Amino acid sequence: MKKFLIITGCIAVIVAATSCQRVRRGTGHAYMPDMGYSVAFETYAPSQERLNNYEAHYNSKPVEGTIARGDAFPYKIKNDSAGLLQAVSVTNPLTALDEKDMQEAGRLYLVNCGICHGTKLNGDGPLFKGGDGPFTSKPADLTASKMTEGSMFHVATFGKGMMGSYASQLNTKQRWMVISYIKSKQGGANAGKTNGTPDSLSMNKAKPDSATVAPK
Ligand code: HEC
């Protein structure tokens, strides 16, 4: 019995000592390697051509002249002094807005412009508050503005003075809608009608009318 234990012990020691020495040079077999290791497609590398061969153009620029869905009016005039002059004669491609669109235009105005220009468009929004607000530059009184729709659109697109561009917040169509809304409030066909001023959306309803700030 003792002998047996010694022999088993020796075998165990030999196995333990030799089992760690085996140098494995093969990687073994991978099951379905294409699933385990995806083929690298380098987006900006020449392998883009390979993708193109598969008719996959996901990294290509849109074809020139492409217009985003729902944005049907490209505006090509540049943001320079010549552009500003050109803009004067640009006409609003949107013909009379129906009530629903005018309502939406009013909403867009309140969300994007009303904070400065005011719900009454008199340039006295909550950010300015007759000079007491945090915005120090007096927003233009849009009711008194003699600007054409084209010029207004140009301003909404590129900004003016302390006013920034609204081209990234509002698409071309939405900007024209806002201009239609402003014009309707300036004494156009819809002047005086409540349509387009969703009262529930008014941001400074409780505020007394401080339209005493003289228009420029
Ligand atoms: C952060 C405040 C602010 C917001 C928001 C703002 N504006 Fe203005 N806006 C101004 C200021 C300030 C001026 C005056 C710029 C100047 O003449 O130097 C101005 C001027 C204008 C003018 C020029 C009017 C004129 O007769 O000179 C138009 C048009 C106009 N804004 C339209 C808009 C529209 C449309 C929006 C919303 C898309 C908007 N603004 C949002 C601050 C703002």
Residues whose N, C-alpha, C, O or C-beta is under 5 A from the ligand:
A	BS01	HEC	N112 C113 C116 S137 K138 P139 A140 S145 K146 M147 M152 V155 A156 K160 G161 M162 M163 Y166 V178
